[in-house]
Amino acid sequence: MQAVFEHSPPAGATARSTKRTGFLLLSPSVLILLVWSIVPLVMTLWYSVQNYNLVDPTLHGFAGIDNYWYLLTDPDFLHALLNTFVLVAGVLLISVGGGTLLAVLYDQEFFGRGIARIMVISPFFIMPTVSALLWKNLMLHPIYGVYSAMMRAVGLTPIDWLARFPLMTVMMIVAWEWLPFAVLILLTAVQSLDGEQREAARMDGAGPIARFRYIILPHLGRAISVVVMIETIYLLTIFAEISVTTAGGPGVASTNLPYLIYSRALLQFDVGGASAGGVVAIVIANIVAIFLVRAVARNLEA
């Protein structure tokens, strides 16, 4: 026993050896993560200060802040930024508001509730491109669309929704995609509410509206904040629905920030300007994410 204790390594050496082993095991994944994230970011920052146009190889050299200045003073940028804000706010309002009401509805007992829950959640599993094509060609087509047939059936003139109301139509398509996500999260939160509390409120004379306002809605506060945070982060990057349905038009009526960056890079071939737009989009997304994460953290601590 004494020999064993004499030859055992010190505790400090064992801890250092364990740390080295852990570092060696984690280093490949950390290295891959750094290459995966840092290299594209550095390349974007580099191109954002360069004169780089794919159709004009003579245009090269250091541009400084010219790409940023041109972007920030471009009216299309301000219009795209406003469209991004309107699109995100509109989809959040529809998905969170509608998701709350549907979650409360689907928490009730009624015939076919299981099928109804599956139907309301299923749009979330459809790819954005497929959803946009479905709405563009099947539902909203001014001649062959389902909505056009319904309007003609009651004597109304069909509307070309994508031409007359492009941003509102894209908002409707995206809200249709994200409403199931809100319903799924909020329905889980509603089901976690103590049934005895609701029953006690009902026995005390509280009506459905009062129970919803003073019991259910406060209970859903944390779930709603999580839904808002997750949806906002994803909604800032909406691209496929706009590209498939309106291509940012008419003009820039439905162009948001991601589509503006795409058009600068692959339609106008201005890689420098598009990279500057990408950097600005990263800054905006991180600012929004910081505020959302802090708001959710305060809500969870309350």
C-alpha positions in Angstrom: 0.0 0.0 0.0 2.8 2.4 0.8 4.5 1.7 -2.5 1.2 2.5 -4.3 0.9 5.9 -2.5 4.5 6.7 -3.2 4.2 6.2 -7.0 0.8 7.8 -7.4 1.0 11.1 -9.4 0.1 14.4 -7.6 -3.4 15.7 -7.8 -2.3 18.8 -9.7 -0.6 16.7 -12.3 -3.7 14.6 -12.7 -5.9 17.7 -13.2 -3.5 19.1 -15.8 -3.4 15.8 -17.6 -7.2 15.7 -17.7 -7.4 19.2 -19.0 -4.9 18.4 -21.8 -6.9 15.3 -22.7 -10.1 17.3 -22.8 -8.5 20.0 -24.9 -7.1 17.4 -27.4 -10.6 15.8 -27.7 -12.4 19.1 -28.2 -9.8 20.8 -30.5 -11.0 19.2 -33.8 -14.6 20.3 -33.3 -13.5 23.8 -32.1 -11.2 24.1 -35.1 -13.9 23.1 -37.5 -16.4 25.5 -35.9 -13.9 28.3 -36.2 -13.2 27.6 -39.8 -16.9 27.2 -40.5 -17.8 30.6 -39.0 -14.8 32.8 -38.8 -13.4 32.3 -42.3 -16.7 33.3 -44.1 -17.0 36.3 -41.8 -13.4 37.5 -42.4 -13.9 37.0 -46.2 -17.1 39.1 -46.1 -15.4 41.8 -44.1 -12.5 41.8 -46.6 -14.7 42.0 -49.7 -16.9 44.7 -48.1 -13.9 47.1 -48.3 -12.9 46.1 -51.8 -13.9 47.2 -55.3 -14.9 43.8 -56.7 -17.4 43.4 -59.5 -17.8 40.1 -61.3 -18.5 41.7 -64.8 -15.8 44.3 -64.5 -12.4 42.8 -63.7 -10.7 46.2 -64.1 -12.5 47.5 -61.1 -10.4 46.4 -58.1 -8.5 47.8 -55.2 -9.2 49.1 -51.8 -12.6 50.9 -51.5 -12.6 51.8 -47.8 -16.1 52.7 -46.6 -17.3 53.6 -50.1 -19.4 50.4 -50.3 -21.0 51.1 -46.9 -21.7 54.7 -47.8 -23.3 53.8 -51.1 -25.4 51.1 -49.4 -26.5 53.3 -46.5 -27.4 56.2 -48.7 -29.2 54.1 -51.3 -33.1 54.5 -51.1 -33.5 50.8 -51.9 -31.6 50.0 -48.7 -34.0 52.1 -46.5 -37.0 50.6 -48.3 -35.6 47.1 -47.8 -35.0 47.8 -44.2 -38.5 49.0 -43.7 -39.9 46.0 -45.6 -37.9 43.7 -43.3 -39.3 45.4 -40.2 -42.9 45.3 -41.5 -42.6 41.7 -42.6 -41.1 40.5 -39.3 -43.6 42.5 -37.2 -46.6 41.4 -39.3 -45.7 37.7 -39.2 -45.1 37.8 -35.5 -48.4 39.5 -34.9 -50.3 36.9 -37.0 -48.4 33.8 -35.8 -48.3 34.7 -32.1 -51.8 36.1 -31.9 -53.3 33.3 -34.0 -51.2 30.7 -32.3 -52.4 31.8 -28.8 -56.0 31.6 -29.9 -55.6 28.2 -31.6 -53.6 26.8 -28.7 -56.5 27.7 -26.3 -59.0 26.3 -28.8 -57.2 23.0 -29.3 -56.8 22.6 -25.6 -60.6 22.0 -25.4 -62.3 18.7 -25.9 -64.0 18.3 -29.2 -64.6 15.6 -31.9 -61.6 15.2 -34.2 -59.2 17.2 -32.0 -56.2 14.9 -32.8 -56.7 15.3 -36.5 -57.2 19.0 -36.2 -53.9 19.3 -34.2 -52.0 17.3 -36.9 -53.5 19.5 -39.7 -52.6 22.8 -38.0 -49.0 21.7 -37.3 -48.4 20.1 -40.8 -47.5 23.4 -42.7 -44.4 23.8 -40.5 -42.9 20.7 -42.1 -43.3 22.0 -45.7 -40.1 23.5 -47.2 -40.3 27.3 -47.8 -39.8 27.0 -51.5 -42.6 24.4 -51.8 -44.9 26.6 -49.7 -44.2 29.6 -51.9 -44.9 27.6 -55.1 -48.1 26.1 -53.6 -49.5 29.5 -52.7 -48.3 31.2 -55.9 -49.7 28.6 -58.4 -52.4 26.8 -56.5 -54.0 29.3 -54.2 -53.3 32.8 -55.5 -53.0 32.5 -59.2 -55.3 35.1 -60.7 -56.8 32.7 -63.3 -56.4 29.1 -62.0 -56.1 29.8 -58.2 -58.5 28.5 -55.6 -59.1 32.1 -54.3 -59.9 33.3 -57.8 -62.4 30.5 -58.3 -64.0 31.4 -54.9 -64.3 35.0 -55.9 -65.8 34.3 -59.3 -68.3 31.9 -57.6 -69.8 34.9 -55.7 -69.6 37.3 -58.6 -66.4 39.1 -57.6 -63.4 39.9 -59.9 -60.3 37.9 -59.0 -57.3 39.8 -57.7 -53.7 39.4 -58.6 -52.5 39.3 -55.1 -48.8 39.2 -55.8 -48.9 42.2 -58.1 -51.2 44.4 -56.1 -50.3 43.5 -52.5 -46.9 41.8 -52.8 -45.6 42.4 -49.3 -48.8 41.6 -47.6 -49.1 38.4 -49.6 -45.5 37.3 -48.7 -46.4 38.1 -45.1 -49.4 35.8 -45.3 -47.4 33.0 -46.8 -44.7 33.2 -44.2 -47.3 33.5 -41.4 -48.9 30.3 -42.7 -45.6 28.6 -42.4 -44.7 29.8 -38.9 -48.2 29.7 -37.3 -47.9 25.9 -36.6 -44.6 26.5 -34.7 -46.3 29.0 -32.4 -49.3 26.7 -31.9 -47.0 23.8 -31.0 -45.1 25.8 -28.3 -48.1 27.6 -26.9 -50.3 24.5 -26.8 -47.7 22.8 -24.8 -47.6 25.7 -22.4 -51.4 25.8 -22.1 -51.5 22.1 -21.3 -49.0 22.7 -18.4 -51.4 25.1 -16.7 -52.9 23.7 -13.6 -56.5 22.6 -14.3 -57.5 23.2 -10.7 -56.6 26.8 -11.0 -58.9 27.3 -14.0 -61.7 25.3 -12.4 -61.4 27.4 -9.3 -61.7 30.6 -11.4 -64.7 29.2 -13.2 -66.4 28.3 -9.9 -65.7 31.9 -8.6 -67.7 33.2 -11.6 -64.9 34.2 -14.0 -66.1 33.9 -17.6 -64.0 32.6 -20.6 -62.6 36.0 -21.4 -61.6 36.8 -17.8 -60.0 33.3 -17.4 -58.1 33.9 -20.7 -57.0 37.4 -19.7 -56.0 36.8 -16.0 -55.0 33.2 -15.9 -54.1 31.8 -19.4 -52.4 34.8 -20.9 -50.0 35.5 -18.0 -49.1 31.8 -17.9 -48.2 32.0 -21.6 -45.9 35.0 -21.1 -42.7 33.0 -21.1 -43.7 30.7 -24.0 -44.7 33.8 -26.1 -41.3 35.4 -25.4 -39.5 32.3 -26.6 -41.6 32.1 -29.7 -41.0 35.7 -30.5 -37.2 35.3 -30.1 -36.9 32.2 -32.2 -39.2 33.4 -34.9 -37.6 36.9 -35.1 -34.1 35.4 -35.7 -35.4 33.2 -38.5 -37.7 35.8 -40.0 -34.8 38.3 -40.5 -33.4 35.8 -43.1 -36.6 35.3 -45.2 -35.5 34.8 -48.8 -37.0 31.7 -50.5 -40.6 33.0 -50.3 -39.7 36.3 -51.9 -37.5 34.8 -54.5 -40.2 32.3 -55.7 -43.2 34.6 -55.6 -42.4 38.2 -56.3 -38.6 38.4 -56.9 -38.6 41.5 -54.7 -41.0 43.4 -56.9 -42.8 45.1 -58.2 -39.8 47.3 -58.1 -38.6 46.9 -54.5 -42.1 46.7 -53.0 -41.4 43.3 -51.4 -37.6 43.4 -51.2 -36.2 42.8 -47.8 -32.6 43.0 -46.6 -31.5 39.4 -47.5 -33.0 39.7 -51.0 -31.4 43.1 -51.5 -28.0 41.5 -50.7 -28.7 38.7 -53.1 -29.7 41.0 -55.9 -26.5 43.1 -55.4 -24.3 40.0 -55.5 -25.9 37.7 -58.1 -28.0 40.1 -60.2 -25.9 43.2 -60.2 -22.6 41.3 -59.7 -21.4 43.8 -57.1 -19.7 41.6 -54.6 -18.2 44.5 -52.7 -21.6 46.2 -52.2 -23.3 42.9 -51.3 -20.6 42.1 -48.8 -21.1 45.5 -47.1 -24.8 44.7 -47.0 -24.0 41.3 -45.4 -22.0 43.0 -42.7 -24.8 45.5 -42.0 -27.3 42.6 -41.8 -25.0 40.8 -39.3 -24.8 43.9 -37.1 -28.6 44.4 -37.2 -29.3 40.7 -36.5 -26.9 40.7 -33.5 -28.4 43.8 -32.1 -31.9 42.4 -32.3 -30.7 39.1 -30.9 -29.1 40.7 -27.9 -32.2 42.6 -27.0 -34.4 39.5 -27.5 -32.2 37.3 -25.4 -32.1 39.8 -22.6 -35.8 40.2 -22.7 -36.4 36.5 -22.6 -33.9 36.1 -19.8 -35.7 38.7 -17.7 -39.0 37.0 -18.4 -37.7 33.6 -17.4 -36.2 35.0 -14.1 -39.4 36.8 -13.2 
